[in-house]
């Protein structure tokens, strides 16, 4: 009987009302604000913003990534990313190396200082996420990830899968 109840709940989720969807959208908005609040405070003290955080995060995830790959992941303009990278490089947090095979490519790496900042930012987010996952329970963790993955556009999903596979 438990299977039927679970299946019935699952079927009910396929027919959410506009009000239920609105509540989910609002919950995601406020959750994102909470998720970014701790890193935002750290970044503000350094005169950095979320663009710097995203760059540092994805350079950490894929050391040696190219500027073009980072552009693709972040979905920002080249001019915008170059401003962010220029600051991070000048401040000694990111190192840019010329490609061995293609001298036009620039490969990005975090310096020790960049890695330390990335850890501080990620530790704050992991602590918030760990507490939320513990409160919600193991089934919610898997379900939440499935919902997020289902919301991704196909190109973003490919980038996400590629990034996850790169971590082994």
N, C-alpha and C positions, 0 to 999 in steps of 0.2 A: 504494500500500500504506500510505503514511503516513496517508491519510485514514481508512482502515479501522481502523488502530491508534488514532487519535485518537477516532474514533466509538466504538470498543470501550471506551476509557477513559471517555468521556462516559456511555455506557450503564451502566458499572460504578458510576458515581457515583450513578445513580438508585436503586441498591440497597445503600446504605450499611448497615453493621451498627450495632447499638446501641452497640457499643464505639467504632466510628469516629465516630459522632455525639457520644458522650460526650467523646472526645478533642477534637473541634471546639469543644464547649461550654467545656471547660476552657481550651483555647487562647484562646478569645474572652475569657474571664474574666481570664486573666493579661495578655493584650494590652491590655485596657481599663485594668487597673491601671497598666501601663506608660505608656499613652497619657495618663492623668490625673495621673501622678506629678509631672511637671515643673510643670504649672500649679498643682497642689495645694501644692507648696512655695512658689511665688510668692504664692498666695492666703493661705496660713497666715501669712506675714509681714505681711499686711494685715488679719488677722482676718476674712477672707472664706472662703466655701466654694464648692463646686461650683455651687450654685444661683446665686450671684453671677456665676460664670463663664458659665453658660448664658445668663443674662439679658443680660450684656454682649455675648456672642457674637451672639445673635440680634438685638439692637438694632443692632449693627454691620452685620449682613447686610441688614437692612431698616430703614434710618433712617426715623423717623417712624411706625414701627409703633405700633399702638394697644395699650393694656394688654390688651384682650380678645383681640387676635390673639396676643400673647405668652402669655397664659393657655392658649390653644388649642394653640400649638406646644409649650409646656413640659409641659402636662398636670398642672399643680399647682393647689392651691387659691388662691383670690383672696387669702385671708389670708396665705398663705405668700409669694406673689409680692409683695404689698404690703409685707411686712417687708423683703424683699430690695431692692425699689425704693426704699423710704424710706431705707435705709442708703446706697445708691448715689447718690441725689439729695442727701442731707445731706453726703456726702463729696465732692460736686462732680464725680462721674463720669458722671452721667446727668442730662439735662434733660427735664422733663415740660412739654409745651405743650398748652394747651387747643385742641381742634379748632376749625377755622374754620366748618365746616358744622354740626357737632354739638358744642355747648359741653360736653356730658357726656363726650365722648371726651377721653382724654389720649394725646397722641402723644409717643413717647420717642425721644430722640436722645442719642448719646454726646457728652460735652464733649471738649475736647482731652485732658484727663487720662484720661478714659474710653477714648478711642481709643488713647492710648499704652499703657494697661494691656492693652487687647484685643490690640494688636500683640505685646506681650511674651508674653502667654499663647499666642496663636496661633503665634508664631514657634517656641516650644518644641515645640508639637505638630506643626507642619509639618516641623521638622527630624527628629523621630522618624519621622514618616510617610514623608518623602522617603527616609530611609535604608532603611526597611523595603521600600518600593516598589522601590528600586534593587536591593536584595538579592534580591527575589522575581522581578523581571523584568516587562516590559510586559504579557504575557498575564495574569499574576497580578493586576495592577492592575485591569484591566477585569473579570476574573472576581470579584475581591473586591467591587467595587462592585455587580455584579449580584447576588451573594449577599446583601449588605446590603439592597439594594432589595427583593429577594424576601422578606426577613424582615419587612418593614414591614407593619403593619396598613394597611388601605385609607385610613383617615383620615390617618394619619401620612404615607403615600405622597403623598397630595394636598398636604399641607403642604410636604413635601420638594420636590415638582415645582414648586409655586407659588413657593417660595423660590428655587429654581434659575432659574426663568424670569424672576424679578424682577431677577436679576443680568445678564441679557442675555448 
